[in-house]
Amino acid sequence: MSKKVALRWFVIMLILALLLSFGHHSCAHAASEPTPPLVITEIYPDTATKNELDEYLTITNPGSRTVNIGGWSITDNEGTIIFPSFEVRQHQTLYLSKNASAFIEQMRSVGKELFPDFEYGADSDPRVSQMQTVGRAVAFRNAGDEVILRDKNGREVDVVLYGDSSYQGSGWSGESLKNPREGMVLRRRGIQDTNQCEDWLMLPFGTSYHAPERIAVSGTVTTFVSPDCSFSVLQREIEHATSSLHLNLYQFENPYLMDSILDAVKRGVQVSLLLEGSPVGGITDDERYIASQVSERGGSVRFSDDPFVNHAKYAVVDNKTLILMTENWGDTGVPLNNSFGNRGWGIVIQNERVAKYFKEAFLEDFYRGKEYAPDGKDPKLSSFIMSRTIPQGAYLPVFEPQTATCRLTVIPLFAPDNVLSNQTILGLLNGATERICVQQFSVARVWGEADNPFITALLNAARRGCEVKLLLDSNEYNLDAWNDNDETMAWINERAAEENLSLEAKLVDLDSLGLAKLHTKGLIVDGKVVVIASLNWNANSIYNREAGIIVENEDLGSYYEAVFFHDWNLSAKRGLAGPGAGEEGAASRTPLKMKVIGVAVTLMLALAIYWIVRWYKRA
Protein backbone atom coordinates (compact mmCIF):
# COMPACT_ATOMS: atom_id res chain seq x y z
CA MET A 1 0.00 0.00 0.00
CA SER A 2 1.40 3.43 -0.94
CA LYS A 3 1.97 6.14 1.66
CA LYS A 4 -0.68 8.27 0.00
CA VAL A 5 -3.34 5.55 0.30
CA ALA A 6 -2.28 4.77 3.88
CA LEU A 7 -2.58 8.45 4.83
CA ARG A 8 -6.02 8.60 3.24
CA TRP A 9 -7.21 5.59 5.32
CA PHE A 10 -5.69 7.10 8.48
CA VAL A 11 -7.65 10.34 7.97
CA ILE A 12 -10.89 8.39 7.36
CA MET A 13 -10.39 6.31 10.52
CA LEU A 14 -9.58 9.44 12.54
CA ILE A 15 -12.79 11.14 11.38
CA LEU A 16 -14.83 8.01 12.23
CA ALA A 17 -13.25 7.86 15.69
CA LEU A 18 -14.09 11.52 16.32
CA LEU A 19 -17.69 10.98 15.17
CA LEU A 20 -18.08 7.94 17.43
CA SER A 21 -16.57 9.85 20.34
CA PHE A 22 -18.94 12.75 19.75
CA GLY A 23 -21.90 10.40 19.57
CA HIS A 24 -20.80 8.66 22.77
CA HIS A 25 -20.53 11.93 24.66
CA SER A 26 -23.85 13.14 23.29
CA CYS A 27 -25.58 9.95 24.47
CA ALA A 28 -23.91 10.16 27.84
CA HIS A 29 -25.07 13.75 28.18
CA ALA A 30 -28.63 12.82 27.23
CA ALA A 31 -28.66 9.92 29.68
CA SER A 32 -27.53 12.16 32.50
CA GLU A 33 -30.27 14.78 31.95
CA PRO A 34 -31.76 15.48 35.38
CA THR A 35 -35.39 14.80 36.20
CA PRO A 36 -37.42 18.03 35.84
CA PRO A 37 -37.75 19.87 39.18
CA LEU A 38 -41.56 19.59 38.80
CA VAL A 39 -43.68 17.27 36.65
CA ILE A 40 -47.33 17.25 35.66
CA THR A 41 -48.85 14.14 37.24
CA GLU A 42 -52.65 14.26 36.63
CA ILE A 43 -55.02 15.95 34.17
CA TYR A 44 -58.82 15.77 34.34
CA PRO A 45 -60.15 17.56 31.24
CA ASP A 46 -63.41 15.73 30.40
CA THR A 47 -65.32 15.60 33.66
CA ALA A 48 -68.68 13.91 34.24
CA THR A 49 -70.44 17.02 35.61
CA LYS A 50 -72.36 19.85 33.95
CA ASN A 51 -70.14 22.77 32.84
CA GLU A 52 -67.10 20.72 33.93
CA LEU A 53 -66.24 23.03 36.83
CA ASP A 54 -64.39 20.19 38.58
CA GLU A 55 -61.60 20.15 35.98
CA TYR A 56 -58.19 19.94 37.66
CA LEU A 57 -54.53 19.04 37.22
CA THR A 58 -51.70 18.22 39.59
CA ILE A 59 -47.98 18.91 39.61
CA THR A 60 -45.45 17.08 41.78
CA ASN A 61 -41.95 17.78 43.05
CA PRO A 62 -40.13 14.45 42.49
CA GLY A 63 -36.79 15.69 43.79
CA SER A 64 -35.14 16.13 47.17
CA ARG A 65 -35.11 19.95 47.20
CA THR A 66 -37.81 22.54 47.80
CA VAL A 67 -38.75 24.57 44.70
CA ASN A 68 -40.23 28.09 44.80
CA ILE A 69 -42.71 28.29 41.92
CA GLY A 70 -43.44 32.01 42.14
CA GLY A 71 -43.76 33.24 38.54
CA TRP A 72 -44.03 29.73 37.09
CA SER A 73 -46.97 29.13 34.76
CA ILE A 74 -49.30 26.59 33.16
CA THR A 75 -50.50 27.16 29.61
CA ASP A 76 -52.52 25.40 26.93
CA ASN A 77 -51.11 27.80 24.31
CA GLU A 78 -54.39 29.73 24.43
CA GLY A 79 -54.46 30.96 28.02
CA THR A 80 -51.92 31.10 30.83
CA ILE A 81 -52.17 30.88 34.61
CA ILE A 82 -49.32 32.06 36.83
CA PHE A 83 -48.39 30.83 40.31
CA PRO A 84 -47.89 33.18 43.25
CA SER A 85 -44.81 32.67 45.40
CA PHE A 86 -45.06 29.20 46.90
CA GLU A 87 -42.57 26.64 48.23
CA VAL A 88 -43.16 23.10 46.90
CA ARG A 89 -41.57 20.59 49.27
CA GLN A 90 -39.89 17.39 48.10
CA HIS A 91 -42.42 14.78 46.93
CA GLN A 92 -45.30 17.24 47.47
CA THR A 93 -48.20 17.22 44.98
CA LEU A 94 -50.21 20.39 44.29
CA TYR A 95 -53.84 20.30 43.12
CA LEU A 96 -54.86 23.06 40.71
CA SER A 97 -58.66 23.26 40.39
CA LYS A 98 -60.73 25.20 37.93
CA ASN A 99 -63.34 25.71 40.65
CA ALA A 100 -62.37 24.81 44.22
CA SER A 101 -65.94 24.36 45.46
CA ALA A 102 -66.85 21.98 42.64
CA PHE A 103 -63.57 20.09 43.14
CA ILE A 104 -64.19 19.59 46.87
CA GLU A 105 -67.76 18.43 46.24
CA GLN A 106 -66.74 15.87 43.62
CA MET A 107 -63.93 14.50 45.76
CA ARG A 108 -66.39 14.04 48.63
CA SER A 109 -68.67 12.11 46.27
CA VAL A 110 -65.96 9.41 46.04
CA GLY A 111 -65.20 9.43 49.76
CA LYS A 112 -62.19 11.77 49.72
CA GLU A 113 -61.70 14.92 51.79
CA LEU A 114 -59.28 16.74 49.50
CA PHE A 115 -58.69 20.49 49.46
CA PRO A 116 -57.07 22.08 46.35
CA ASP A 117 -53.96 24.25 46.66
CA PHE A 118 -54.95 26.70 43.91
CA GLU A 119 -57.89 27.56 41.67
CA TYR A 120 -57.65 29.15 38.24
CA GLY A 121 -61.27 29.78 37.23
CA ALA A 122 -63.89 31.62 39.25
CA ASP A 123 -62.84 32.62 42.77
CA SER A 124 -65.27 30.18 44.41
CA ASP A 125 -63.56 29.69 47.77
CA PRO A 126 -61.64 32.47 49.58
CA ARG A 127 -59.57 29.84 51.43
CA VAL A 128 -57.94 28.74 48.15
CA SER A 129 -55.18 30.80 46.53
CA GLN A 130 -56.22 32.28 43.19
CA MET A 131 -53.84 32.00 40.24
CA GLN A 132 -53.31 34.98 37.93
CA THR A 133 -54.82 34.62 34.44
CA VAL A 134 -53.04 36.06 31.40
CA GLY A 135 -55.05 36.33 28.19
CA ARG A 136 -58.05 34.05 27.96
CA ALA A 137 -59.00 31.61 30.72
CA VAL A 138 -57.32 28.20 30.68
CA ALA A 139 -59.80 25.40 29.89
CA PHE A 140 -58.48 22.06 28.75
CA ARG A 141 -60.43 20.90 25.71
CA ASN A 142 -62.11 17.51 25.80
CA ALA A 143 -61.05 16.71 22.23
CA GLY A 144 -57.38 17.33 22.91
CA ASP A 145 -54.95 19.94 24.16
CA GLU A 146 -51.45 20.55 25.45
CA VAL A 147 -50.60 21.17 29.11
CA ILE A 148 -47.29 23.00 29.42
CA LEU A 149 -45.45 23.83 32.66
CA ARG A 150 -42.98 26.73 32.36
CA ASP A 151 -40.53 28.15 34.90
CA LYS A 152 -40.33 31.86 35.74
CA ASN A 153 -38.00 32.40 32.76
CA GLY A 154 -40.51 30.93 30.33
CA ARG A 155 -38.60 27.70 29.73
CA GLU A 156 -40.66 24.54 29.21
CA VAL A 157 -40.16 22.28 32.22
CA ASP A 158 -42.76 19.62 31.38
CA VAL A 159 -45.20 19.03 28.51
CA VAL A 160 -48.12 16.62 28.19
CA LEU A 161 -50.22 16.20 25.02
CA TYR A 162 -53.53 14.39 24.61
CA GLY A 163 -56.09 13.96 21.84
CA ASP A 164 -55.79 16.22 18.80
CA SER A 165 -53.15 18.58 20.21
CA SER A 166 -51.23 20.52 17.54
CA TYR A 167 -48.12 21.13 19.67
CA GLN A 168 -44.88 21.07 17.67
CA GLY A 169 -42.20 21.69 20.32
CA SER A 170 -39.45 19.49 21.69
CA GLY A 171 -41.07 18.82 25.07
CA TRP A 172 -42.97 15.74 23.88
CA SER A 173 -42.00 12.78 21.71
CA GLY A 174 -44.27 10.62 19.56
CA GLU A 175 -48.04 10.37 19.56
CA SER A 176 -50.31 12.25 21.95
CA LEU A 177 -52.05 10.42 24.76
CA LYS A 178 -55.41 8.93 23.79
CA ASN A 179 -58.29 11.30 24.24
CA PRO A 180 -59.74 10.60 27.70
CA ARG A 181 -63.36 9.55 27.90
CA GLU A 182 -65.79 11.40 30.12
CA GLY A 183 -65.03 10.80 33.79
CA MET A 184 -61.51 9.46 33.14
CA VAL A 185 -58.34 11.00 34.54
CA LEU A 186 -54.97 10.98 32.79
CA ARG A 187 -52.40 9.95 35.40
CA ARG A 188 -48.63 9.57 35.28
CA ARG A 189 -47.15 6.22 36.29
CA GLY A 190 -45.09 7.28 39.31
CA ILE A 191 -42.62 10.02 38.36
CA GLN A 192 -41.29 8.36 35.20
CA ASP A 193 -40.74 11.11 32.61
CA THR A 194 -39.69 10.11 29.10
CA ASN A 195 -42.10 12.61 27.50
CA GLN A 196 -43.98 9.76 25.80
CA CYS A 197 -47.31 7.97 26.06
CA GLU A 198 -45.74 5.12 28.04
CA ASP A 199 -45.45 7.43 31.07
CA TRP A 200 -49.23 7.71 31.39
CA LEU A 201 -52.43 5.73 31.93
CA MET A 202 -56.15 6.48 32.09
CA LEU A 203 -58.11 5.82 35.31
CA PRO A 204 -61.67 6.51 36.49
CA PHE A 205 -62.06 9.67 38.57
CA GLY A 206 -61.34 9.07 42.25
CA THR A 207 -59.29 5.90 41.88
CA SER A 208 -55.73 5.24 42.96
CA TYR A 209 -53.07 3.65 40.79
CA HIS A 210 -52.48 0.04 41.81
CA ALA A 211 -48.86 -0.55 40.95
CA PRO A 212 -47.67 -4.11 40.31
CA GLU A 213 -46.49 -5.61 43.58
CA ARG A 214 -44.59 -8.87 43.89
CA ILE A 215 -45.74 -10.65 47.06
CA ALA A 216 -44.02 -13.72 48.51
CA VAL A 217 -46.77 -15.88 49.99
CA SER A 218 -46.69 -18.77 52.41
CA GLY A 219 -50.20 -20.06 52.99
CA THR A 220 -53.03 -22.35 52.01
CA VAL A 221 -54.07 -22.26 48.35
CA THR A 222 -57.01 -23.99 46.65
CA THR A 223 -57.15 -24.37 42.88
CA PHE A 224 -60.49 -25.16 41.24
CA VAL A 225 -62.36 -24.92 37.94
CA SER A 226 -65.89 -24.57 36.60
CA PRO A 227 -68.13 -26.41 36.12
CA ASP A 228 -66.42 -29.26 37.97
CA CYS A 229 -66.11 -27.96 41.51
CA SER A 230 -66.52 -24.16 41.68
CA PHE A 231 -69.85 -24.14 43.53
CA SER A 232 -68.65 -26.35 46.38
CA VAL A 233 -65.49 -24.25 46.84
CA LEU A 234 -67.35 -20.91 46.92
CA GLN A 235 -70.08 -22.24 49.21
CA ARG A 236 -67.48 -23.60 51.65
CA GLU A 237 -65.53 -20.31 51.80
CA ILE A 238 -68.70 -18.25 52.35
CA GLU A 239 -69.91 -20.60 55.08
CA HIS A 240 -66.55 -20.23 56.87
CA ALA A 241 -66.78 -16.40 56.92
CA THR A 242 -66.98 -15.03 60.47
CA SER A 243 -66.58 -11.24 60.22
CA SER A 244 -66.69 -9.77 56.70
CA LEU A 245 -67.37 -10.47 53.04
CA HIS A 246 -66.39 -7.99 50.32
CA LEU A 247 -67.77 -9.09 46.93
CA ASN A 248 -67.01 -7.40 43.61
CA LEU A 249 -68.97 -9.09 40.81
CA TYR A 250 -69.90 -8.13 37.28
CA GLN A 251 -73.03 -10.27 37.61
CA PHE A 252 -74.62 -12.21 40.47
CA GLU A 253 -77.63 -14.39 39.58
CA ASN A 254 -77.11 -17.69 41.40
CA PRO A 255 -79.92 -18.23 43.98
CA TYR A 256 -78.02 -20.87 45.92
CA LEU A 257 -74.99 -18.64 46.41
CA MET A 258 -77.45 -15.91 47.44
CA ASP A 259 -78.67 -18.28 50.17
CA SER A 260 -75.12 -18.66 51.45
CA ILE A 261 -74.62 -14.88 51.50
CA LEU A 262 -77.91 -14.30 53.35
CA ASP A 263 -76.95 -16.96 55.90
CA ALA A 264 -73.68 -15.10 56.45
CA VAL A 265 -75.55 -11.82 57.02
CA LYS A 266 -77.86 -13.61 59.48
CA ARG A 267 -74.96 -14.84 61.60
CA GLY A 268 -73.47 -11.34 61.84
CA VAL A 269 -71.03 -11.22 58.92
CA GLN A 270 -70.72 -7.70 57.43
CA VAL A 271 -71.44 -8.09 53.71
CA SER A 272 -70.52 -5.46 51.12
CA LEU A 273 -71.61 -6.24 47.56
CA LEU A 274 -70.53 -4.23 44.49
CA LEU A 275 -72.25 -4.99 41.18
CA GLU A 276 -71.89 -3.50 37.70
CA GLY A 277 -74.57 -0.87 37.08
CA SER A 278 -74.71 -1.31 33.30
CA PRO A 279 -73.99 -4.93 32.33
CA VAL A 280 -74.62 -6.11 28.79
CA GLY A 281 -78.39 -6.57 28.49
CA GLY A 282 -79.05 -4.54 31.65
CA ILE A 283 -79.53 -5.60 35.27
CA THR A 284 -81.70 -8.72 35.35
CA ASP A 285 -84.65 -9.23 37.69
CA ASP A 286 -82.72 -12.05 39.36
CA GLU A 287 -79.83 -9.75 40.17
CA ARG A 288 -82.07 -6.92 41.33
CA TYR A 289 -83.83 -9.40 43.61
CA ILE A 290 -80.52 -10.62 45.08
CA ALA A 291 -79.44 -7.01 45.67
CA SER A 292 -82.72 -6.23 47.44
CA GLN A 293 -82.50 -9.33 49.63
CA VAL A 294 -78.92 -8.61 50.72
CA SER A 295 -79.74 -4.95 51.38
CA GLU A 296 -82.96 -5.64 53.29
CA ARG A 297 -81.23 -8.22 55.52
CA GLY A 298 -78.54 -5.72 56.54
CA GLY A 299 -75.84 -5.97 53.88
CA SER A 300 -74.45 -2.99 51.95
CA VAL A 301 -75.04 -2.99 48.18
CA ARG A 302 -73.79 -0.55 45.57
CA PHE A 303 -73.83 -0.48 41.77
CA SER A 304 -70.73 0.68 39.92
CA ASP A 305 -71.19 3.90 37.96
CA ASP A 306 -67.78 4.36 36.32
CA PRO A 307 -67.29 5.36 32.65
CA PHE A 308 -66.02 1.86 31.94
CA VAL A 309 -67.40 -1.48 33.02
CA ASN A 310 -66.73 -3.04 36.43
CA HIS A 311 -65.99 -6.53 35.11
CA ALA A 312 -64.18 -7.97 38.16
CA LYS A 313 -65.07 -11.29 39.84
CA TYR A 314 -63.49 -11.62 43.28
CA ALA A 315 -64.25 -11.75 47.01
CA VAL A 316 -62.28 -11.01 50.16
CA VAL A 317 -63.29 -13.08 53.22
CA ASP A 318 -62.50 -12.02 56.81
CA ASN A 319 -59.65 -9.78 55.57
CA LYS A 320 -57.43 -12.83 55.11
CA THR A 321 -58.73 -14.88 52.16
CA LEU A 322 -59.00 -13.98 48.47
CA ILE A 323 -61.36 -15.83 46.12
CA LEU A 324 -60.76 -14.92 42.48
CA MET A 325 -62.41 -16.32 39.36
CA THR A 326 -62.79 -15.83 35.65
CA GLU A 327 -66.53 -16.49 36.11
CA ASN A 328 -69.60 -14.53 37.12
CA TRP A 329 -71.69 -15.90 39.97
CA GLY A 330 -74.47 -17.30 37.82
CA ASP A 331 -75.90 -20.68 36.84
CA THR A 332 -73.34 -21.17 34.07
CA GLY A 333 -70.32 -19.62 35.83
CA VAL A 334 -70.78 -21.37 39.18
CA PRO A 335 -73.36 -24.13 38.56
CA LEU A 336 -74.88 -26.17 41.38
CA ASN A 337 -75.07 -29.18 39.06
CA ASN A 338 -71.60 -29.68 37.60
CA SER A 339 -72.83 -31.50 34.50
CA PHE A 340 -73.60 -28.05 33.04
CA GLY A 341 -71.77 -24.74 32.76
CA ASN A 342 -68.80 -22.79 31.47
CA ARG A 343 -65.17 -23.70 31.58
CA GLY A 344 -63.61 -21.23 34.01
CA TRP A 345 -60.67 -21.09 36.40
CA GLY A 346 -60.58 -20.02 40.04
CA ILE A 347 -58.24 -19.82 43.01
CA VAL A 348 -58.47 -19.28 46.79
CA ILE A 349 -55.44 -17.79 48.55
CA GLN A 350 -55.35 -17.51 52.34
CA ASN A 351 -52.89 -14.72 52.98
CA GLU A 352 -53.52 -11.42 54.78
CA ARG A 353 -51.19 -9.34 52.61
CA VAL A 354 -52.83 -10.49 49.36
CA ALA A 355 -56.30 -10.03 50.88
CA LYS A 356 -55.40 -6.51 52.03
CA TYR A 357 -54.28 -5.49 48.53
CA PHE A 358 -57.62 -6.54 47.03
CA LYS A 359 -59.71 -5.16 49.90
CA GLU A 360 -58.16 -1.70 49.53
CA ALA A 361 -58.94 -1.73 45.80
CA PHE A 362 -62.46 -2.97 46.55
CA LEU A 363 -63.24 -0.20 49.05
CA GLU A 364 -62.17 2.51 46.59
CA ASP A 365 -64.42 1.08 43.89
CA PHE A 366 -67.26 0.37 46.33
CA TYR A 367 -67.56 3.90 47.69
CA ARG A 368 -67.54 5.39 44.19
CA GLY A 369 -70.59 3.27 43.36
CA LYS A 370 -74.22 4.28 43.77
CA GLU A 371 -75.79 3.04 46.98
CA TYR A 372 -78.69 0.65 46.49
CA ALA A 373 -81.58 1.17 48.90
CA PRO A 374 -84.82 -0.56 47.81
CA ASP A 375 -87.89 1.26 49.08
CA GLY A 376 -90.07 -1.85 49.10
CA LYS A 377 -92.55 -0.30 46.66
CA ASP A 378 -91.25 -1.96 43.49
CA PRO A 379 -94.18 -4.21 42.47
CA LYS A 380 -91.89 -6.38 40.37
CA LEU A 381 -89.66 -7.15 43.37
CA SER A 382 -92.48 -7.55 45.87
CA SER A 383 -94.07 -10.29 43.79
CA PHE A 384 -90.90 -11.68 42.22
CA ILE A 385 -90.11 -15.36 42.71
CA MET A 386 -86.59 -16.33 41.74
CA SER A 387 -86.33 -19.48 39.67
CA ARG A 388 -84.69 -22.41 41.43
CA THR A 389 -84.41 -24.55 38.30
CA ILE A 390 -81.06 -26.36 38.20
CA PRO A 391 -79.79 -26.71 34.61
CA GLN A 392 -78.31 -30.07 33.63
CA GLY A 393 -75.96 -30.82 30.77
CA ALA A 394 -73.63 -33.36 29.22
CA TYR A 395 -70.34 -32.40 30.90
CA LEU A 396 -68.54 -35.17 32.75
CA PRO A 397 -66.70 -33.65 35.76
CA VAL A 398 -62.99 -34.41 35.79
CA PHE A 399 -61.26 -32.06 38.22
CA GLU A 400 -61.52 -31.90 42.01
CA PRO A 401 -60.36 -28.85 43.96
CA GLN A 402 -56.75 -29.14 45.07
CA THR A 403 -55.74 -27.60 48.41
CA ALA A 404 -52.16 -27.30 49.61
CA THR A 405 -50.06 -25.26 52.00
CA CYS A 406 -47.19 -23.96 49.93
CA ARG A 407 -44.91 -21.09 49.06
CA LEU A 408 -45.63 -19.08 45.95
CA THR A 409 -45.15 -15.65 44.42
CA VAL A 410 -48.20 -13.49 43.73
CA ILE A 411 -48.63 -10.37 41.58
CA PRO A 412 -52.12 -8.77 41.74
CA LEU A 413 -53.52 -7.60 38.41
CA PHE A 414 -55.86 -4.65 37.91
CA ALA A 415 -57.08 -2.90 34.79
CA PRO A 416 -56.74 -0.22 33.73
CA ASP A 417 -53.81 0.15 36.13
CA ASN A 418 -51.20 -2.48 35.37
CA VAL A 419 -52.36 -5.21 32.95
CA LEU A 420 -50.23 -3.78 30.13
CA SER A 421 -47.19 -3.31 32.34
CA ASN A 422 -43.99 -5.16 31.54
CA GLN A 423 -44.11 -6.26 35.18
CA THR A 424 -47.30 -8.25 34.59
CA ILE A 425 -48.77 -10.13 31.59
CA LEU A 426 -46.60 -8.69 28.82
CA GLY A 427 -43.45 -9.19 30.84
CA LEU A 428 -44.50 -12.75 31.55
CA LEU A 429 -45.07 -13.52 27.85
CA ASN A 430 -41.87 -11.76 26.82
CA GLY A 431 -39.88 -13.80 29.34
CA ALA A 432 -41.29 -17.22 28.40
CA THR A 433 -38.63 -19.74 27.40
CA GLU A 434 -40.40 -23.08 26.85
CA ARG A 435 -44.19 -23.15 26.59
CA ILE A 436 -47.25 -20.86 26.71
CA CYS A 437 -50.79 -22.25 27.01
CA VAL A 438 -53.63 -19.74 26.69
CA GLN A 439 -57.38 -20.20 27.28
CA GLN A 440 -59.39 -17.11 26.35
CA PHE A 441 -63.05 -16.30 25.93
CA SER A 442 -62.57 -13.35 23.55
CA VAL A 443 -59.47 -12.28 21.61
CA ALA A 444 -59.41 -9.51 19.01
CA ARG A 445 -56.38 -9.62 16.71
CA VAL A 446 -56.30 -5.84 16.24
CA TRP A 447 -57.16 -3.08 18.70
CA GLY A 448 -58.39 -0.18 16.60
CA GLU A 449 -55.51 0.55 14.26
CA ALA A 450 -52.89 -1.29 16.35
CA ASP A 451 -52.00 -4.96 16.74
CA ASN A 452 -53.15 -6.71 19.90
CA PRO A 453 -50.01 -6.52 22.12
CA PHE A 454 -50.75 -9.91 23.71
CA ILE A 455 -50.95 -11.60 20.29
CA THR A 456 -47.74 -9.85 19.26
CA ALA A 457 -46.04 -11.17 22.40
CA LEU A 458 -47.25 -14.73 21.65
CA LEU A 459 -45.90 -14.51 18.10
CA ASN A 460 -42.55 -13.22 19.33
CA ALA A 461 -42.37 -16.03 21.90
CA ALA A 462 -42.92 -18.61 19.15
CA ARG A 463 -40.18 -16.97 17.08
CA ARG A 464 -37.82 -17.39 20.06
CA GLY A 465 -38.56 -21.11 20.00
CA CYS A 466 -41.37 -21.37 22.56
CA GLU A 467 -44.23 -23.77 22.01
CA VAL A 468 -47.43 -21.65 22.00
CA LYS A 469 -51.01 -22.95 22.12
CA LEU A 470 -54.12 -20.75 22.14
CA LEU A 471 -57.59 -22.21 22.80
CA LEU A 472 -60.56 -19.89 22.14
CA ASP A 473 -64.29 -19.98 22.72
CA SER A 474 -66.37 -21.06 19.69
CA ASN A 475 -69.85 -19.71 20.40
CA GLU A 476 -71.67 -18.56 17.27
CA TYR A 477 -71.74 -14.89 18.24
CA ASN A 478 -67.96 -14.93 18.12
CA LEU A 479 -68.07 -15.97 14.46
CA ASP A 480 -70.06 -13.00 13.17
CA ALA A 481 -67.61 -10.14 13.66
CA TRP A 482 -64.63 -9.45 11.42
CA ASN A 483 -62.17 -9.13 14.31
CA ASP A 484 -63.09 -12.00 16.57
CA ASN A 485 -61.92 -15.43 17.69
CA ASP A 486 -62.14 -17.20 14.35
CA GLU A 487 -60.24 -14.44 12.53
CA THR A 488 -57.63 -14.43 15.29
CA MET A 489 -57.24 -18.21 15.02
CA ALA A 490 -56.89 -18.10 11.23
CA TRP A 491 -54.33 -15.29 11.33
CA ILE A 492 -52.20 -17.02 13.98
CA ASN A 493 -52.19 -20.32 12.11
CA GLU A 494 -51.25 -18.58 8.86
CA ARG A 495 -48.27 -16.92 10.58
CA ALA A 496 -47.27 -20.26 12.08
CA ALA A 497 -47.37 -21.97 8.68
CA GLU A 498 -45.45 -19.21 6.88
CA GLU A 499 -42.67 -19.12 9.47
CA ASN A 500 -42.74 -22.79 10.49
CA LEU A 501 -43.40 -21.93 14.13
CA SER A 502 -44.51 -24.14 17.02
CA LEU A 503 -47.62 -21.98 17.30
CA GLU A 504 -51.23 -23.12 17.01
CA ALA A 505 -54.69 -21.73 17.76
CA LYS A 506 -57.97 -23.66 18.03
CA LEU A 507 -61.62 -23.00 18.68
CA VAL A 508 -62.83 -25.15 21.55
CA ASP A 509 -65.13 -28.07 20.70
CA LEU A 510 -67.96 -27.41 23.14
CA ASP A 511 -69.99 -30.40 21.98
CA SER A 512 -67.20 -32.89 22.63
CA LEU A 513 -66.49 -31.34 26.02
CA GLY A 514 -70.14 -30.83 27.02
CA LEU A 515 -69.53 -27.20 28.05
CA ALA A 516 -71.81 -24.17 27.62
CA LYS A 517 -68.87 -21.96 26.62
CA LEU A 518 -65.18 -21.46 27.26
CA HIS A 519 -65.22 -18.38 29.49
CA THR A 520 -61.69 -18.62 30.91
CA LYS A 521 -59.29 -15.69 30.81
CA GLY A 522 -56.08 -17.42 31.77
CA LEU A 523 -52.70 -18.70 30.70
CA ILE A 524 -49.79 -20.81 31.91
CA VAL A 525 -46.14 -19.98 31.15
CA ASP A 526 -43.34 -22.55 31.30
CA GLY A 527 -45.56 -24.85 33.35
CA LYS A 528 -45.16 -22.83 36.56
CA VAL A 529 -46.61 -19.31 36.22
CA VAL A 530 -50.39 -18.94 35.97
CA VAL A 531 -52.59 -15.94 35.14
CA ILE A 532 -56.23 -16.02 36.27
CA ALA A 533 -58.23 -12.89 35.49
CA SER A 534 -61.49 -11.35 34.31
CA LEU A 535 -59.64 -9.69 31.39
CA ASN A 536 -60.66 -10.50 27.82
CA TRP A 537 -58.00 -9.74 25.24
CA ASN A 538 -59.80 -6.90 23.46
CA ALA A 539 -59.30 -3.16 23.25
CA ASN A 540 -62.05 -2.13 25.68
CA SER A 541 -61.09 -4.53 28.47
CA ILE A 542 -57.87 -2.74 29.33
CA TYR A 543 -59.95 0.31 30.35
CA ASN A 544 -62.49 -1.66 32.40
CA ARG A 545 -62.11 -2.45 36.05
CA GLU A 546 -60.70 -5.95 35.67
CA ALA A 547 -59.12 -8.02 38.41
CA GLY A 548 -56.74 -10.94 38.27
CA ILE A 549 -53.66 -12.50 39.71
CA ILE A 550 -50.34 -13.99 38.62
CA VAL A 551 -49.18 -16.94 40.73
CA GLU A 552 -45.86 -18.73 40.42
CA ASN A 553 -45.69 -22.32 41.67
CA GLU A 554 -45.05 -25.50 39.71
CA ASP A 555 -47.75 -27.56 41.45
CA LEU A 556 -50.37 -24.91 40.70
CA GLY A 557 -49.11 -24.68 37.12
CA SER A 558 -49.49 -28.45 36.72
CA TYR A 559 -53.13 -28.29 37.87
CA TYR A 560 -54.18 -25.67 35.31
CA GLU A 561 -52.08 -27.25 32.54
CA ALA A 562 -53.98 -30.50 33.11
CA VAL A 563 -57.25 -28.60 32.62
CA PHE A 564 -55.89 -26.86 29.53
CA PHE A 565 -54.69 -30.03 27.78
CA HIS A 566 -57.90 -31.87 28.64
CA ASP A 567 -59.83 -29.18 26.77
CA TRP A 568 -57.22 -28.86 24.02
CA ASN A 569 -57.08 -32.58 23.22
CA LEU A 570 -60.86 -32.90 23.02
CA SER A 571 -60.98 -29.92 20.65
CA ALA A 572 -58.68 -31.38 17.97
CA LYS A 573 -61.20 -31.16 15.15
CA ARG A 574 -61.98 -27.46 15.74
CA GLY A 575 -58.53 -26.09 14.90
CA LEU A 576 -57.45 -24.95 11.47
CA ALA A 577 -54.63 -27.02 10.09
CA GLY A 578 -51.39 -25.84 11.60
CA PRO A 579 -47.82 -27.10 12.06
CA GLY A 580 -47.97 -30.82 12.76
CA ALA A 581 -51.63 -31.04 11.76
CA GLY A 582 -50.99 -33.79 9.20
CA GLU A 583 -49.87 -34.17 5.61
CA GLU A 584 -53.22 -33.16 4.14
CA GLY A 585 -53.25 -29.91 6.10
CA ALA A 586 -49.62 -29.17 5.27
CA ALA A 587 -50.14 -29.90 1.59
CA SER A 588 -53.11 -27.53 1.43
CA ARG A 589 -50.95 -24.57 2.51
CA THR A 590 -48.10 -23.11 0.54
CA PRO A 591 -45.90 -20.90 2.75
CA LEU A 592 -45.53 -17.32 1.54
CA LYS A 593 -41.76 -17.65 1.05
CA MET A 594 -42.28 -20.65 -1.26
CA LYS A 595 -44.88 -18.70 -3.23
CA VAL A 596 -42.46 -15.81 -3.70
CA ILE A 597 -39.67 -18.17 -4.83
CA GLY A 598 -42.05 -19.87 -7.28
CA VAL A 599 -43.08 -16.55 -8.83
CA ALA A 600 -39.43 -15.47 -9.12
CA VAL A 601 -38.41 -18.71 -10.84
CA THR A 602 -41.35 -18.42 -13.24
CA LEU A 603 -40.35 -14.87 -14.22
CA MET A 604 -36.72 -15.89 -14.74
CA LEU A 605 -37.76 -18.81 -17.00
CA ALA A 606 -40.09 -16.53 -18.97
CA LEU A 607 -37.29 -13.99 -19.44
CA ALA A 608 -34.87 -16.71 -20.56
CA ILE A 609 -37.36 -18.06 -23.11
CA TYR A 610 -37.94 -14.52 -24.41
CA TRP A 611 -34.21 -13.95 -25.06
CA ILE A 612 -33.80 -17.41 -26.67
CA VAL A 613 -36.68 -16.68 -29.07
CA ARG A 614 -35.21 -13.25 -29.98
CA TRP A 615 -31.80 -14.79 -30.63
CA TYR A 616 -33.37 -17.54 -32.78
CA LYS A 617 -35.27 -14.99 -34.91
CA ARG A 618 -32.15 -12.93 -35.50
CA ALA A 619 -30.27 -16.03 -36.49
Disulfide bonds with the S-S distance in Angstrom:
none
